[in-house]
Amino acid sequence: MALVLNEEQSMLRDSARGLISDKAPVAHLRKLRDAKDATGFSRDLWKTFAEMGFSGLLVPEEFGGSGLGCVEAGVVMEEIGRTLMPSPFLLTGVVAATALARGGNAAQKSEHLTKIAKGDLIASLAVDEGAKHRPLKTAMQAVRSGNGFKLKGTKAFVVDGHASDLLIVAARTAGESGDREGLTLFLVNPKSRSIEIERTAMVDAHNAARIVFNDAEVTADGVLGEVDQGGALLEGILNVGRAAVASEMVGVSEEAFMRTVTYLKERKQFGKPIGEFQALQHRAAHLYTEIEITKAAVMKALQALDSDVDKAGAAVAVAKAKAGSTATLAVQEAVQMHGGVGMTDAFDIGFFMKRARVCQELFGDAAYHADQLARLKNY
């Protein structure tokens, strides 16, 4: 399969680029940060996103969505990366929509997917419990109680958790931390009085939350998928999210590169543009090739997910690891080539460095995915 967009996907990219660049340039993020906005993203813009059909890209048509695939979601994520737009699209439109479409029963799909497509529901995934992404290290307990379960434990780095209407929570119903079996996913109402949510503003001016579950009750209807069998479902959901984050990092890398090239053409030193210096040309050329390689790896992962989610793990690991290392290179070169102004808050380029750092950690950094790839090769 060709690693390029087809005509329909190109039209989707142009539509997303037009909306996002117009309504959510980097200045939009800066304004939300400086105002210490309680939500951290624009709900009005999210509704506009839904009206354009973007929020329901991965929602099946029978529930009001477009029924498209991961390649299309990646196209939108890449455009989000270009302007650093704070949006619930990643966790709601990609991760939660995938979780419900793949693991939800008829009632759960009807109730939640329809709302996601309309932009009426914000959802998030609560998995990580430590400083690093280690889903198999889930230790949070879900103990049977009556016709349901009680959840007790703490989740960290829950993106959009402070603004969510629905939480998809991974908890252990059997086994011990580190076991592949015994995980179960739950649909939880974050408004429960037994749940404490602490908003945490991240370094990139986006938002996440630390959530404490104090014997939060979930009925049997809140189980997503099968009890004790949530590990495979969770891995598939995470892989879709990882490929989406990799797509965002492609957007971050390309925009940082383009801004840097423009600066190299405009900034003069010793009477000529610094872009004429061969050393800088070599560095720019190297970065360009790395970005192109990364774009191919990410496209391959997105296509693999659309073909068979359960067999796409290796392609996703390559894409997420490569996108993380390339984004790091892109923003470091951007800041260095901009010189002193690249380190100032008044200059937008620093925002790209901060976002790249957060995306690197989200759903596993390059080292994590290198380990994942080695593990997969051994099976």
Short mmCIF file of the C-alpha atoms (twelve columns), coordinates in Angstrom:
data_MODEL
# 
_entry.id   MODEL 
# 
loop_
_atom_site.group_PDB 
_atom_site.id 
_atom_site.type_symbol 
_atom_site.label_atom_id 
_atom_site.label_alt_id 
_atom_site.label_comp_id 
_atom_site.label_asym_id 
_atom_site.label_seq_id 
_atom_site.Cartn_x 
_atom_site.Cartn_y 
_atom_site.Cartn_z 
_atom_site.pdbx_PDB_model_num 
ATOM 1   C CA . MET A 1   0.000   0.000   0.000  1 
ATOM 2   C CA . ALA A 2   1.331   3.428   -0.961 1 
ATOM 3   C CA . LEU A 3   2.464   5.520   2.000  1 
ATOM 4   C CA . VAL A 4   0.664   8.625   0.753  1 
ATOM 5   C CA . LEU A 5   -2.781  10.136  1.221  1 
ATOM 6   C CA . ASN A 6   -5.495  9.458   -1.326 1 
ATOM 7   C CA . GLU A 7   -7.707  12.209  -2.727 1 
ATOM 8   C CA . GLU A 8   -10.370 11.992  -0.003 1 
ATOM 9   C CA . GLN A 9   -7.768  12.000  2.760  1 
ATOM 10  C CA . SER A 10  -6.042  14.995  1.185  1 
ATOM 11  C CA . MET A 11  -9.361  16.856  1.133  1 
ATOM 12  C CA . LEU A 12  -9.853  16.006  4.821  1 
ATOM 13  C CA . ARG A 13  -6.366  17.360  5.571  1 
ATOM 14  C CA . ASP A 14  -7.095  20.618  3.757  1 
ATOM 15  C CA . SER A 15  -10.402 21.012  5.588  1 
ATOM 16  C CA . ALA A 16  -8.827  20.352  8.992  1 
ATOM 17  C CA . ARG A 17  -5.889  22.648  8.231  1 
ATOM 18  C CA . GLY A 18  -8.194  25.478  7.223  1 
ATOM 19  C CA . LEU A 19  -10.255 25.267  10.414 1 
ATOM 20  C CA . ILE A 20  -7.385  24.699  12.839 1 
ATOM 21  C CA . SER A 21  -5.018  27.310  11.427 1 
ATOM 22  C CA . ASP A 22  -7.820  29.872  11.411 1 
ATOM 23  C CA . LYS A 23  -9.417  29.157  14.781 1 
ATOM 24  C CA . ALA A 24  -6.527  27.746  16.808 1 
ATOM 25  C CA . PRO A 25  -3.088  29.154  15.923 1 
ATOM 26  C CA . VAL A 26  -0.367  29.009  18.574 1 
ATOM 27  C CA . ALA A 27  -1.709  32.327  19.859 1 
ATOM 28  C CA . HIS A 28  -4.870  30.449  20.880 1 
ATOM 29  C CA . LEU A 29  -2.869  28.180  23.185 1 
ATOM 30  C CA . ARG A 30  -0.933  31.127  24.564 1 
ATOM 31  C CA . LYS A 31  -4.176  32.967  25.352 1 
ATOM 32  C CA . LEU A 32  -5.639  29.985  27.220 1 
ATOM 33  C CA . ARG A 33  -2.420  29.566  29.181 1 
ATOM 34  C CA . ASP A 34  -2.096  33.225  30.147 1 
ATOM 35  C CA . ALA A 35  -5.754  33.384  31.187 1 
ATOM 36  C CA . LYS A 36  -5.323  30.211  33.270 1 
ATOM 37  C CA . ASP A 37  -8.457  28.892  31.591 1 
ATOM 38  C CA . ALA A 38  -10.219 26.386  33.856 1 
ATOM 39  C CA . THR A 39  -10.859 23.922  31.037 1 
ATOM 40  C CA . GLY A 40  -7.664  24.350  29.059 1 
ATOM 41  C CA . PHE A 41  -9.379  24.109  25.687 1 
ATOM 42  C CA . SER A 42  -12.256 25.858  23.918 1 
ATOM 43  C CA . ARG A 43  -15.571 24.021  24.236 1 
ATOM 44  C CA . ASP A 44  -17.021 26.208  21.487 1 
ATOM 45  C CA . LEU A 45  -14.223 25.141  19.163 1 
ATOM 46  C CA . TRP A 46  -14.826 21.512  20.096 1 
ATOM 47  C CA . LYS A 47  -18.470 21.921  19.075 1 
ATOM 48  C CA . THR A 48  -17.327 23.412  15.783 1 
ATOM 49  C CA . PHE A 49  -15.027 20.403  15.409 1 
ATOM 50  C CA . ALA A 50  -18.061 18.158  15.854 1 
ATOM 51  C CA . GLU A 51  -20.150 20.139  13.386 1 
ATOM 52  C CA . MET A 52  -17.385 19.649  10.809 1 
ATOM 53  C CA . GLY A 53  -17.547 15.897  11.463 1 
ATOM 54  C CA . PHE A 54  -14.094 15.608  13.002 1 
ATOM 55  C CA . SER A 55  -15.126 14.417  16.470 1 
ATOM 56  C CA . GLY A 56  -16.924 11.416  14.959 1 
ATOM 57  C CA . LEU A 57  -14.273 10.292  12.479 1 
ATOM 58  C CA . LEU A 58  -13.819 6.925   14.215 1 
ATOM 59  C CA . VAL A 59  -17.459 6.573   15.301 1 
ATOM 60  C CA . PRO A 60  -19.419 4.046   13.199 1 
ATOM 61  C CA . GLU A 61  -22.032 5.548   10.902 1 
ATOM 62  C CA . GLU A 62  -24.952 3.939   12.761 1 
ATOM 63  C CA . PHE A 63  -24.046 6.080   15.770 1 
ATOM 64  C CA . GLY A 64  -23.778 9.337   13.869 1 
ATOM 65  C CA . GLY A 65  -20.107 9.221   12.941 1 
ATOM 66  C CA . SER A 66  -18.160 8.971   9.712  1 
ATOM 67  C CA . GLY A 67  -16.927 5.417   10.191 1 
ATOM 68  C CA . LEU A 68  -13.478 6.294   8.870  1 
ATOM 69  C CA . GLY A 69  -10.140 4.889   9.981  1 
ATOM 70  C CA . CYS A 70  -6.906  5.597   11.787 1 
ATOM 71  C CA . VAL A 71  -5.272  7.159   8.723  1 
ATOM 72  C CA . GLU A 72  -7.976  9.839   8.702  1 
ATOM 73  C CA . ALA A 73  -7.636  10.391  12.452 1 
ATOM 74  C CA . GLY A 74  -3.875  10.715  11.964 1 
ATOM 75  C CA . VAL A 75  -4.433  13.368  9.305  1 
ATOM 76  C CA . VAL A 76  -6.356  15.504  11.796 1 
ATOM 77  C CA . MET A 77  -3.845  14.864  14.581 1 
ATOM 78  C CA . GLU A 78  -1.003  16.034  12.351 1 
ATOM 79  C CA . GLU A 79  -2.811  19.322  11.719 1 
ATOM 80  C CA . ILE A 80  -3.419  19.708  15.465 1 
ATOM 81  C CA . GLY A 81  0.326   19.273  15.969 1 
ATOM 82  C CA . ARG A 82  1.117   22.089  13.558 1 
ATOM 83  C CA . THR A 83  -0.610  24.709  15.740 1 
ATOM 84  C CA . LEU A 84  -0.401  22.921  19.124 1 
ATOM 85  C CA . MET A 85  -4.173  23.174  19.373 1 
ATOM 86  C CA . PRO A 86  -5.416  22.080  22.818 1 
ATOM 87  C CA . SER A 87  -8.307  19.759  22.018 1 
ATOM 88  C CA . PRO A 88  -10.077 16.684  23.447 1 
ATOM 89  C CA . PHE A 89  -9.886  15.042  20.023 1 
ATOM 90  C CA . LEU A 90  -7.053  12.662  20.964 1 
ATOM 91  C CA . LEU A 91  -8.627  11.204  24.085 1 
ATOM 92  C CA . THR A 92  -12.283 11.571  23.132 1 
ATOM 93  C CA . GLY A 93  -12.459 11.301  19.357 1 
ATOM 94  C CA . VAL A 94  -9.657  8.758   18.992 1 
ATOM 95  C CA . VAL A 95  -8.997  6.778   22.182 1 
ATOM 96  C CA . ALA A 96  -12.457 6.707   23.768 1 
ATOM 97  C CA . ALA A 97  -14.227 6.244   20.424 1 
ATOM 98  C CA . THR A 98  -11.939 3.286   19.674 1 
ATOM 99  C CA . ALA A 99  -12.476 1.790   23.123 1 
ATOM 100 C CA . LEU A 100 -16.250 1.963   22.869 1 
ATOM 101 C CA . ALA A 101 -16.399 0.818   19.251 1 
ATOM 102 C CA . ARG A 102 -14.154 -2.192  19.935 1 
ATOM 103 C CA . GLY A 103 -15.205 -3.156  23.446 1 
ATOM 104 C CA . GLY A 104 -18.611 -1.656  24.104 1 
ATOM 105 C CA . ASN A 105 -21.912 -3.527  24.093 1 
ATOM 106 C CA . ALA A 106 -24.909 -2.227  22.142 1 
ATOM 107 C CA . ALA A 107 -26.190 -0.080  25.013 1 
ATOM 108 C CA . GLN A 108 -22.792 1.463   25.753 1 
ATOM 109 C CA . LYS A 109 -22.197 2.285   22.107 1 
ATOM 110 C CA . SER A 110 -25.620 3.828   21.666 1 
ATOM 111 C CA . GLU A 111 -25.283 5.957   24.787 1 
ATOM 112 C CA . HIS A 112 -21.739 7.246   24.411 1 
ATOM 113 C CA . LEU A 113 -20.652 7.077   20.773 1 
ATOM 114 C CA . THR A 114 -23.601 9.174   19.653 1 
ATOM 115 C CA . LYS A 115 -22.636 11.889  22.123 1 
ATOM 116 C CA . ILE A 116 -18.990 11.793  21.027 1 
ATOM 117 C CA . ALA A 117 -20.013 12.290  17.404 1 
ATOM 118 C CA . LYS A 118 -22.139 15.292  18.397 1 
ATOM 119 C CA . GLY A 119 -19.415 16.820  20.543 1 
ATOM 120 C CA . ASP A 120 -21.572 16.441  23.667 1 
ATOM 121 C CA . LEU A 121 -19.224 14.133  25.578 1 
ATOM 122 C CA . ILE A 122 -15.642 14.540  26.796 1 
ATOM 123 C CA . ALA A 123 -13.964 11.249  27.717 1 
ATOM 124 C CA . SER A 124 -10.547 10.195  28.906 1 
ATOM 125 C CA . LEU A 125 -8.471  7.104   29.576 1 
ATOM 126 C CA . ALA A 126 -7.110  6.495   33.073 1 
ATOM 127 C CA . VAL A 127 -4.296  3.940   32.905 1 
ATOM 128 C CA . ASP A 128 -0.948  5.117   34.262 1 
ATOM 129 C CA . GLU A 129 -0.250  5.100   37.980 1 
ATOM 130 C CA . GLY A 130 3.443   6.005   38.125 1 
ATOM 131 C CA . ALA A 131 5.885   8.433   36.566 1 
ATOM 132 C CA . LYS A 132 6.240   6.330   33.407 1 
ATOM 133 C CA . HIS A 133 3.796   4.641   31.041 1 
ATOM 134 C CA . ARG A 134 3.623   1.021   32.183 1 
ATOM 135 C CA . PRO A 135 0.070   -0.338  31.610 1 
ATOM 136 C CA . LEU A 136 0.934   -3.854  32.779 1 
ATOM 137 C CA . LYS A 137 2.042   -2.371  36.102 1 
ATOM 138 C CA . THR A 138 -1.575  -1.473  36.856 1 
ATOM 139 C CA . ALA A 139 -2.084  -2.165  40.547 1 
ATOM 140 C CA . MET A 140 -5.402  -0.377  41.127 1 
ATOM 141 C CA . GLN A 141 -7.879  -2.894  42.536 1 
ATOM 142 C CA . ALA A 142 -11.445 -3.520  41.404 1 
ATOM 143 C CA . VAL A 143 -13.143 -5.613  44.074 1 
ATOM 144 C CA . ARG A 144 -16.497 -7.276  43.497 1 
ATOM 145 C CA . SER A 145 -19.302 -5.627  45.442 1 
ATOM 146 C CA . GLY A 146 -22.955 -6.588  44.978 1 
ATOM 147 C CA . ASN A 147 -23.695 -6.652  41.255 1 
ATOM 148 C CA . GLY A 148 -20.658 -4.552  40.427 1 
ATOM 149 C CA . PHE A 149 -17.226 -3.465  41.616 1 
ATOM 150 C CA . LYS A 150 -15.520 -0.950  43.874 1 
ATOM 151 C CA . LEU A 151 -12.432 0.821   42.515 1 
ATOM 152 C CA . LYS A 152 -9.692  1.885   44.872 1 
ATOM 153 C CA . GLY A 153 -6.432  3.519   43.837 1 
ATOM 154 C CA . THR A 154 -4.889  6.496   42.067 1 
ATOM 155 C CA . LYS A 155 -4.358  7.337   38.408 1 
ATOM 156 C CA . ALA A 156 -1.877  9.927   37.139 1 
ATOM 157 C CA . PHE A 157 -1.390  11.801  33.860 1 
ATOM 158 C CA . VAL A 158 -5.070  11.458  32.890 1 
ATOM 159 C CA . VAL A 159 -5.224  13.803  29.908 1 
ATOM 160 C CA . ASP A 160 -8.450  15.876  29.943 1 
ATOM 161 C CA . GLY A 161 -9.403  14.102  33.157 1 
ATOM 162 C CA . HIS A 162 -10.365 17.370  34.844 1 
ATOM 163 C CA . ALA A 163 -12.960 18.118  32.150 1 
ATOM 164 C CA . SER A 164 -14.219 14.613  31.384 1 
ATOM 165 C CA . ASP A 165 -17.808 13.412  31.482 1 
ATOM 166 C CA . LEU A 166 -16.680 9.796   31.231 1 
ATOM 167 C CA . LEU A 167 -13.577 7.936   32.372 1 
ATOM 168 C CA . ILE A 168 -12.360 4.656   30.912 1 
ATOM 169 C CA . VAL A 169 -10.422 3.132   33.792 1 
ATOM 170 C CA . ALA A 170 -8.056  0.168   33.761 1 
ATOM 171 C CA . ALA A 171 -8.090  -1.789  37.022 1 
ATOM 172 C CA . ARG A 172 -7.000  -5.197  38.211 1 
ATOM 173 C CA . THR A 173 -9.702  -7.750  38.939 1 
ATOM 174 C CA . ALA A 174 -7.272  -10.668 39.146 1 
ATOM 175 C CA . GLY A 175 -3.558  -11.379 39.312 1 
ATOM 176 C CA . GLU A 176 -0.844  -8.986  40.400 1 
ATOM 177 C CA . SER A 177 0.900   -5.904  39.051 1 
ATOM 178 C CA . GLY A 178 2.878   -6.884  35.955 1 
ATOM 179 C CA . ASP A 179 0.580   -9.745  34.908 1 
ATOM 180 C CA . ARG A 180 -0.824  -9.692  31.384 1 
ATOM 181 C CA . GLU A 181 -4.080  -11.255 32.497 1 
ATOM 182 C CA . GLY A 182 -6.520  -9.977  35.078 1 
ATOM 183 C CA . LEU A 183 -7.097  -6.434  33.766 1 
ATOM 184 C CA . THR A 184 -10.606 -5.076  33.274 1 
ATOM 185 C CA . LEU A 185 -11.767 -1.792  31.762 1 
ATOM 186 C CA . PHE A 186 -14.568 0.184   33.376 1 
ATOM 187 C CA . LEU A 187 -16.754 3.101   32.302 1 
ATOM 188 C CA . VAL A 188 -16.847 5.447   35.285 1 
ATOM 189 C CA . ASN A 189 -18.743 8.648   36.001 1 
ATOM 190 C CA . PRO A 190 -16.101 11.144  37.223 1 
ATOM 191 C CA . LYS A 191 -18.779 13.153  39.035 1 
ATOM 192 C CA . SER A 192 -19.087 10.485  41.718 1 
ATOM 193 C CA . ARG A 193 -18.501 11.772  45.263 1 
ATOM 194 C CA . SER A 194 -16.040 8.935   45.881 1 
ATOM 195 C CA . ILE A 195 -13.721 10.291  43.190 1 
ATOM 196 C CA . GLU A 196 -11.263 13.141  43.762 1 
ATOM 197 C CA . ILE A 197 -9.857  14.982  40.741 1 
ATOM 198 C CA . GLU A 198 -6.859  17.297  40.875 1 
ATOM 199 C CA . ARG A 199 -6.101  19.229  37.710 1 
ATOM 200 C CA . THR A 200 -2.411  19.371  36.771 1 
ATOM 201 C CA . ALA A 201 -1.204  21.933  34.235 1 
ATOM 202 C CA . MET A 202 1.580   20.353  32.209 1 
ATOM 203 C CA . VAL A 203 4.738   22.063  30.993 1 
ATOM 204 C CA . ASP A 204 3.259   22.472  27.497 1 
ATOM 205 C CA . ALA A 205 0.224   24.419  28.819 1 
ATOM 206 C CA . HIS A 206 -2.073  21.463  28.104 1 
ATOM 207 C CA . ASN A 207 -3.899  19.796  30.978 1 
ATOM 208 C CA . ALA A 208 -4.125  16.455  32.701 1 
ATOM 209 C CA . ALA A 209 -5.366  15.268  36.076 1 
ATOM 210 C CA . ARG A 210 -4.511  13.106  39.043 1 
ATOM 211 C CA . ILE A 211 -7.560  11.084  40.044 1 
ATOM 212 C CA . VAL A 212 -8.117  9.250   43.325 1 
ATOM 213 C CA . PHE A 213 -10.767 6.528   43.512 1 
ATOM 214 C CA . ASN A 214 -12.025 5.956   47.056 1 
ATOM 215 C CA . ASP A 215 -14.037 2.736   46.653 1 
ATOM 216 C CA . ALA A 216 -15.838 4.223   43.662 1 
ATOM 217 C CA . GLU A 217 -18.791 2.000   42.787 1 
ATOM 218 C CA . VAL A 218 -19.313 0.715   39.254 1 
ATOM 219 C CA . THR A 219 -22.205 -1.534  38.282 1 
ATOM 220 C CA . ALA A 220 -21.810 -4.551  36.037 1 
ATOM 221 C CA . ASP A 221 -23.168 -2.394  33.196 1 
ATOM 222 C CA . GLY A 222 -20.021 -0.284  33.528 1 
ATOM 223 C CA . VAL A 223 -17.673 -3.093  32.502 1 
ATOM 224 C CA . LEU A 224 -16.181 -2.479  29.059 1 
ATOM 225 C CA . GLY A 225 -15.454 -5.783  27.357 1 
ATOM 226 C CA . GLU A 226 -14.901 -8.929  29.415 1 
ATOM 227 C CA . VAL A 227 -13.908 -9.147  33.078 1 
ATOM 228 C CA . ASP A 228 -10.258 -10.195 33.518 1 
ATOM 229 C CA . GLN A 229 -9.753  -10.090 29.736 1 
ATOM 230 C CA . GLY A 230 -9.146  -6.381  29.234 1 
ATOM 231 C CA . GLY A 231 -5.414  -6.580  28.531 1 
ATOM 232 C CA . ALA A 232 -5.686  -7.242  24.797 1 
ATOM 233 C CA . LEU A 233 -8.475  -4.674  24.405 1 
ATOM 234 C CA . LEU A 234 -6.433  -2.068  26.278 1 
ATOM 235 C CA . GLU A 235 -3.336  -2.715  24.174 1 
ATOM 236 C CA . GLY A 236 -5.320  -2.203  20.975 1 
ATOM 237 C CA . ILE A 237 -6.816  1.024   22.283 1 
ATOM 238 C CA . LEU A 238 -3.411  2.297   23.384 1 
ATOM 239 C CA . ASN A 239 -1.866  1.448   20.021 1 
ATOM 240 C CA . VAL A 240 -4.443  3.568   18.229 1 
ATOM 241 C CA . GLY A 241 -3.701  6.389   20.669 1 
ATOM 242 C CA . ARG A 242 0.060   5.936   20.226 1 
ATOM 243 C CA . ALA A 243 -0.189  6.199   16.439 1 
ATOM 244 C CA . ALA A 244 -2.331  9.311   16.831 1 
ATOM 245 C CA . VAL A 245 0.259   10.920  19.121 1 
ATOM 246 C CA . ALA A 246 2.976   9.964   16.623 1 
ATOM 247 C CA . SER A 247 0.956   11.781  13.955 1 
ATOM 248 C CA . GLU A 248 0.755   14.835  16.160 1 
ATOM 249 C CA . MET A 249 4.526   14.749  16.613 1 
ATOM 250 C CA . VAL A 250 4.935   14.684  12.836 1 
ATOM 251 C CA . GLY A 251 2.943   17.913  12.729 1 
ATOM 252 C CA . VAL A 252 5.029   19.399  15.535 1 
ATOM 253 C CA . SER A 253 8.249   18.414  13.750 1 
ATOM 254 C CA . GLU A 254 7.215   19.753  10.360 1 
ATOM 255 C CA . GLU A 255 6.002   23.072  11.719 1 
ATOM 256 C CA . ALA A 256 9.116   23.558  13.841 1 
ATOM 257 C CA . PHE A 257 11.221  22.761  10.767 1 
ATOM 258 C CA . MET A 258 9.326   25.142  8.475  1 
ATOM 259 C CA . ARG A 259 9.521   27.974  11.000 1 
ATOM 260 C CA . THR A 260 13.244  27.371  11.347 1 
ATOM 261 C CA . VAL A 261 13.850  27.364  7.586  1 
ATOM 262 C CA . THR A 262 11.971  30.658  7.328  1 
ATOM 263 C CA . TYR A 263 14.136  32.103  10.094 1 
ATOM 264 C CA . LEU A 264 17.330  30.900  8.384  1 
ATOM 265 C CA . LYS A 265 16.301  32.786  5.260  1 
ATOM 266 C CA . GLU A 266 15.475  35.999  7.139  1 
ATOM 267 C CA . ARG A 267 18.135  36.253  9.866  1 
ATOM 268 C CA . LYS A 268 21.329  37.894  8.655  1 
ATOM 269 C CA . GLN A 269 24.811  37.611  10.093 1 
ATOM 270 C CA . PHE A 270 28.029  38.938  8.593  1 
ATOM 271 C CA . GLY A 271 25.950  40.592  5.879  1 
ATOM 272 C CA . LYS A 272 24.112  37.518  4.555  1 
ATOM 273 C CA . PRO A 273 21.289  35.163  5.572  1 
ATOM 274 C CA . ILE A 274 22.509  32.532  8.017  1 
ATOM 275 C CA . GLY A 275 20.807  29.923  5.816  1 
ATOM 276 C CA . GLU A 276 23.714  30.324  3.409  1 
ATOM 277 C CA . PHE A 277 26.118  28.856  5.950  1 
ATOM 278 C CA . GLN A 278 26.883  25.290  4.905  1 
ATOM 279 C CA . ALA A 279 26.883  23.876  8.429  1 
ATOM 280 C CA . LEU A 280 23.293  25.011  8.977  1 
ATOM 281 C CA . GLN A 281 22.263  23.738  5.553  1 
ATOM 282 C CA . HIS A 282 23.620  20.291  6.421  1 
ATOM 283 C CA . ARG A 283 21.726  20.217  9.709  1 
ATOM 284 C CA . ALA A 284 18.500  21.342  8.031  1 
ATOM 285 C CA . ALA A 285 18.885  18.725  5.294  1 
ATOM 286 C CA . HIS A 286 19.462  15.994  7.879  1 
ATOM 287 C CA . LEU A 287 16.364  17.022  9.820  1 
ATOM 288 C CA . TYR A 288 14.281  17.067  6.633  1 
ATOM 289 C CA . THR A 289 15.231  13.480  5.807  1 
ATOM 290 C CA . GLU A 290 14.453  12.355  9.367  1 
ATOM 291 C CA . ILE A 291 10.993  13.922  9.169  1 
ATOM 292 C CA . GLU A 292 10.269  12.230  5.835  1 
ATOM 293 C CA . ILE A 293 11.328  8.851   7.215  1 
ATOM 294 C CA . THR A 294 9.120   9.418   10.242 1 
ATOM 295 C CA . LYS A 295 6.117   10.334  8.107  1 
ATOM 296 C CA . ALA A 296 6.468   7.030   6.259  1 
ATOM 297 C CA . ALA A 297 6.760   5.044   9.502  1 
ATOM 298 C CA . VAL A 298 3.692   6.735   10.991 1 
ATOM 299 C CA . MET A 299 1.635   6.224   7.841  1 
ATOM 300 C CA . LYS A 300 2.614   2.554   7.827  1 
ATOM 301 C CA . ALA A 301 1.448   2.199   11.436 1 
ATOM 302 C CA . LEU A 302 -1.883  3.910   10.736 1 
ATOM 303 C CA . GLN A 303 -2.503  1.669   7.737  1 
ATOM 304 C CA . ALA A 304 -1.569  -1.408  9.778  1 
ATOM 305 C CA . LEU A 305 -4.101  -0.414  12.434 1 
ATOM 306 C CA . ASP A 306 -6.823  -0.019  9.838  1 
ATOM 307 C CA . SER A 307 -5.928  -3.425  8.432  1 
ATOM 308 C CA . ASP A 308 -5.766  -5.346  11.740 1 
ATOM 309 C CA . VAL A 309 -5.403  -3.656  15.116 1 
ATOM 310 C CA . ASP A 310 -4.261  -6.849  16.817 1 
ATOM 311 C CA . LYS A 311 -1.311  -7.294  14.436 1 
ATOM 312 C CA . ALA A 312 -0.161  -3.662  14.294 1 
ATOM 313 C CA . GLY A 313 1.865   -3.577  17.507 1 
ATOM 314 C CA . ALA A 314 5.311   -3.693  15.914 1 
ATOM 315 C CA . ALA A 315 4.509   -1.005  13.331 1 
ATOM 316 C CA . VAL A 316 3.080   1.244   16.040 1 
ATOM 317 C CA . ALA A 317 6.129   0.746   18.271 1 
ATOM 318 C CA . VAL A 318 8.432   1.761   15.420 1 
ATOM 319 C CA . ALA A 319 6.305   4.808   14.588 1 
ATOM 320 C CA . LYS A 320 5.978   6.077   18.160 1 
ATOM 321 C CA . ALA A 321 9.677   5.604   18.926 1 
ATOM 322 C CA . LYS A 322 10.792  7.229   15.673 1 
ATOM 323 C CA . ALA A 323 8.323   10.103  15.955 1 
ATOM 324 C CA . GLY A 324 9.536   10.810  19.482 1 
ATOM 325 C CA . SER A 325 13.213  10.922  18.542 1 
ATOM 326 C CA . THR A 326 12.543  12.994  15.416 1 
ATOM 327 C CA . ALA A 327 10.347  15.500  17.249 1 
ATOM 328 C CA . THR A 328 13.051  15.877  19.886 1 
ATOM 329 C CA . LEU A 329 15.655  16.509  17.188 1 
ATOM 330 C CA . ALA A 330 13.365  18.945  15.352 1 
ATOM 331 C CA . VAL A 331 12.602  21.147  18.337 1 
ATOM 332 C CA . GLN A 332 16.171  21.091  19.640 1 
ATOM 333 C CA . GLU A 333 17.507  22.156  16.247 1 
ATOM 334 C CA . ALA A 334 14.771  24.777  15.972 1 
ATOM 335 C CA . VAL A 335 15.604  26.378  19.305 1 
ATOM 336 C CA . GLN A 336 19.356  26.246  18.660 1 
ATOM 337 C CA . MET A 337 19.148  27.693  15.150 1 
ATOM 338 C CA . HIS A 338 16.903  30.486  16.397 1 
ATOM 339 C CA . GLY A 339 19.623  31.388  18.872 1 
ATOM 340 C CA . GLY A 340 18.866  33.278  22.073 1 
ATOM 341 C CA . VAL A 341 15.329  34.305  21.041 1 
ATOM 342 C CA . GLY A 342 14.423  30.642  20.714 1 
ATOM 343 C CA . MET A 343 14.675  30.329  24.490 1 
ATOM 344 C CA . THR A 344 12.313  33.209  25.242 1 
ATOM 345 C CA . ASP A 345 8.626   32.817  26.006 1 
ATOM 346 C CA . ALA A 346 7.822   35.673  23.649 1 
ATOM 347 C CA . PHE A 347 8.886   33.466  20.727 1 
ATOM 348 C CA . ASP A 348 6.518   30.617  19.802 1 
ATOM 349 C CA . ILE A 349 9.196   28.052  18.998 1 
ATOM 350 C CA . GLY A 350 9.601   27.134  22.660 1 
ATOM 351 C CA . PHE A 351 5.986   25.948  22.763 1 
ATOM 352 C CA . PHE A 352 6.851   23.281  20.202 1 
ATOM 353 C CA . MET A 353 9.717   21.986  22.342 1 
ATOM 354 C CA . LYS A 354 7.458   21.678  25.366 1 
ATOM 355 C CA . ARG A 355 4.703   19.889  23.458 1 
ATOM 356 C CA . ALA A 356 7.185   17.477  21.888 1 
ATOM 357 C CA . ARG A 357 8.457   16.566  25.347 1 
ATOM 358 C CA . VAL A 358 4.968   15.762  26.628 1 
ATOM 359 C CA . CYS A 359 4.047   13.776  23.501 1 
ATOM 360 C CA . GLN A 360 7.263   11.809  23.865 1 
ATOM 361 C CA . GLU A 361 6.089   10.560  27.268 1 
ATOM 362 C CA . LEU A 362 2.402   10.130  26.423 1 
ATOM 363 C CA . PHE A 363 1.559   6.419   25.942 1 
ATOM 364 C CA . GLY A 364 5.229   5.468   26.181 1 
ATOM 365 C CA . ASP A 365 8.511   7.130   25.241 1 
ATOM 366 C CA . ALA A 366 11.040  5.966   22.638 1 
ATOM 367 C CA . ALA A 367 12.788  3.657   25.118 1 
ATOM 368 C CA . TYR A 368 9.503   1.994   26.095 1 
ATOM 369 C CA . HIS A 369 8.620   1.284   22.479 1 
ATOM 370 C CA . ALA A 370 12.100  0.025   21.656 1 
ATOM 371 C CA . ASP A 371 11.564  -2.495  24.452 1 
ATOM 372 C CA . GLN A 372 8.101   -3.293  23.099 1 
ATOM 373 C CA . LEU A 373 9.512   -3.950  19.655 1 
ATOM 374 C CA . ALA A 374 12.188  -6.258  21.056 1 
ATOM 375 C CA . ARG A 375 9.543   -8.157  23.023 1 
ATOM 376 C CA . LEU A 376 7.292   -8.538  19.997 1 
ATOM 377 C CA . LYS A 377 10.185  -9.824  17.875 1 
ATOM 378 C CA . ASN A 378 10.806  -12.550 20.446 1 
ATOM 379 C CA . TYR A 379 7.291   -13.963 20.154 1 
# 
